[in-house]
Amino acid sequence: AAPASPVTAAVTGPRLTHLTGYAGLSHPLLQVDGWTSTEAEAEALADAIRTALAPYRGQAAGVAVQGIWQEDERDSYEPPESGEEIGVYRTSHDVRLWHDE
């Protein structure tokens, strides 16, 4: 069975610095992945992820978010590994999150 969707993982976590030290701003790259059992579901999930992560600025979970931008998107099909399984469709989105620390 396909895993629950979507799943988010931090890929990188750089912090902004300047000549006098740390600037108090971070801009990690996040990867948001989702798996579905049909191509149509994967397309709908990709649309939902894009909509949810549309450029945003404001407060989120008590953190000042300066901006969220999608940098890349990929779709793929993962075939079954055995005759008893079904293949899954995957949508993967790279998202840059700028926030105060």
C-alpha positions as CSV (number, residue, x, y, z in Angstrom):
1,A,0.0,0.0,0.0
2,A,1.1,3.6,-0.6
3,P,2.3,5.6,2.4
4,A,0.3,8.4,3.8
5,S,0.7,11.6,1.8
6,P,2.2,14.1,1.8
7,V,5.5,13.7,3.6
8,T,7.9,16.6,4.3
9,A,11.6,16.4,4.9
10,A,14.3,19.0,5.3
11,V,17.0,18.7,2.6
12,T,19.2,21.5,3.7
13,G,19.1,24.1,6.5
14,P,21.3,27.1,5.7
15,R,21.3,30.2,7.8
16,L,22.0,33.6,6.5
17,T,25.1,35.4,7.7
18,H,26.7,38.8,7.0
19,L,30.1,40.4,7.8
20,T,29.2,40.8,11.5
21,G,27.7,37.4,12.0
22,Y,24.4,35.5,12.0
23,A,21.5,37.5,10.5
24,G,18.7,35.6,12.3
25,L,17.2,34.3,9.1
26,S,17.1,30.7,7.8
27,H,16.2,29.4,4.4
28,P,16.0,25.6,4.4
29,L,15.1,23.6,1.3
30,L,12.2,21.2,2.0
31,Q,11.1,18.3,0.0
32,V,7.4,17.5,0.0
33,D,6.5,14.1,-1.4
34,G,3.2,12.4,-2.0
35,W,2.3,8.9,-3.2
36,T,-1.0,7.8,-4.8
37,S,-2.3,4.7,-6.5
38,T,-3.4,6.4,-9.7
39,E,-1.9,9.0,-12.0
40,A,-5.1,11.2,-11.7
41,E,-4.8,11.2,-7.9
42,A,-1.1,12.1,-8.2
43,E,-2.0,15.1,-10.4
44,A,-4.7,16.2,-8.0
45,L,-2.3,15.9,-5.1
46,A,0.4,17.9,-6.9
47,D,-2.2,20.6,-7.5
48,A,-3.2,20.6,-3.8
49,I,0.5,20.8,-2.7
50,R,1.1,23.7,-5.1
51,T,-2.0,25.5,-3.8
52,A,-1.1,24.9,-0.1
53,L,2.5,26.1,-0.7
54,A,1.7,29.1,-2.9
55,P,3.8,32.1,-2.0
56,Y,3.0,32.9,1.6
57,R,4.2,35.4,4.1
58,G,3.0,35.7,7.7
59,Q,2.9,33.7,11.0
60,A,3.0,29.9,11.0
61,A,3.2,27.9,14.3
62,G,4.6,31.0,16.0
63,V,7.4,31.6,13.5
64,A,7.6,34.7,11.3
65,V,7.6,33.3,7.7
66,Q,9.2,35.7,5.3
67,G,8.3,33.6,2.2
68,I,7.7,30.2,0.7
69,W,8.5,29.4,-2.9
70,Q,8.4,26.2,-4.9
71,E,11.7,25.7,-6.7
72,D,11.2,22.4,-8.5
73,E,8.6,19.7,-9.1
74,R,9.0,16.1,-10.3
75,D,6.5,13.3,-11.0
76,S,7.4,9.6,-11.3
77,Y,6.0,6.1,-11.3
78,E,7.4,3.4,-9.0
79,P,6.5,0.0,-10.4
80,P,5.6,-2.9,-8.1
81,E,8.4,-5.0,-6.6
82,S,6.4,-8.2,-6.6
83,G,3.3,-9.6,-8.3
84,E,1.3,-9.0,-5.1
85,E,1.9,-5.3,-5.0
86,I,0.7,-2.4,-7.1
87,G,2.8,0.4,-8.4
88,V,2.6,3.9,-6.9
89,Y,2.7,7.4,-8.5
90,R,4.9,10.0,-6.8
91,T,4.8,13.7,-6.9
92,S,7.9,15.5,-5.3
93,H,8.2,19.3,-4.7
94,D,11.3,21.2,-3.6
95,V,10.2,24.2,-1.6
96,R,12.4,27.1,-0.1
97,L,11.1,28.4,3.2
98,W,12.6,31.7,4.5
99,H,11.9,32.3,8.2
100,D,13.1,34.2,11.2
101,E,14.8,32.3,14.0
